[in-house]
């Protein structure tokens, strides 16, 4: 039968399927180390990668603390106490002279020397979906292009895509896009920081050998489908299956086991899903994961802004502070960039009877630490009421140019989304040199 016939006209005999599966069995019989070597050599031919698939000399990692919903700058890093816009939020001094945080962040205030806070971020996107895509990717949303998130960029450019653990792990939240960088750079998503990873163990009487045989049959079917024009879908499915099998077979799964940490350490981060997720992020980068994003939901405070911000900061403050302490103690902070931000800020004017704040992209904050960032400084400023930027406004392109510089990314690399060439980082951005060591 002609292998190029339409799908409904093409069928496999049992003998044919088994023969193709056996032909593929030779590859399955290779040792994991040899497979790793061969895949690394192939990557080296395709993109200048090293034997393991990692870029030579690449060191820096990323931990993103994503505050989903848009955190209020006035209740976090740019308080305006005693003003009509400030509400009941008080300011407390930090360990940097002349610099204050909201009183909800006492632990971070005591570690401000390790932080650089941009207080003059400004964008034009006031809807959650568009603002999230802009801030995560560095590009204004375009319906014809799927841009990768920063985590996927770091995974693709700096990570080892053939490593036993995923190069990018996301803890909580809706899955981020890897866009034109492909499935290998997409995040492995966990909704909970601790507990069993679902559907990962061998079960139902299926052992490694039997799964190998089934995989060989799937590969044979995929080959036929690819020859009929289905290569993109086949490549994506193969990448996902390969990642899943690596996770099923690796001994590095202990990286996900938080029970190996001391109770005092777990308590320091906070016992909620976010705090334990930040602790897990530290464990994962120690085991070879290049980028981790941990999501803290709930910052869309149209109602009860002050009460909800207090509760959310009670999760953010200890986790962020413990992460800084832990990374520094383990000598990982210098090579690990920590970014804390959401998609926009909240209005200076109070809403809902003085209890809420609405969306506000005009001016908001980003906190940075580690990974080549010069701590102990606030970049940019707003007026006494927090309505207007008075010093050094920062666009998203500027932020990404700066993050790219400290991560040592080649932001000028060009990729293609369909037929369209796209530079990895928006060339309109300027690097904020004052923030870098």
Secondary structure by P-SEA (a helix, b strand, c coil): cccccccccccccaaaaaaaaaaacccccccaaaaaaaaaaaaaaccccccccccccccbbbbbbcccccccccccccccccccccccbbbbbccccccccccccaaaaaacccbbbbcccccccccaaaaaaaaacccccccccccccaaaaaaaaccccccccccbbbcccccccccccccccccccccccccccccccccccccaaaaaaaaaaaaaaaaaaaaacaaaaaaaaaaaaaaaaaaaccccccccccccccaaaaaaacccaaaaaaaaaaaaaaacccbbbbbbcccccccaaaaaaaaaaaaaaaaaaaaaaaaaaacccccbbbbbbccbbbbcccccccccccccccccbbbbbccccccccccccccccccccccccccaaaaaaaaaaaacccccbbbbccccccccccccccccccccc
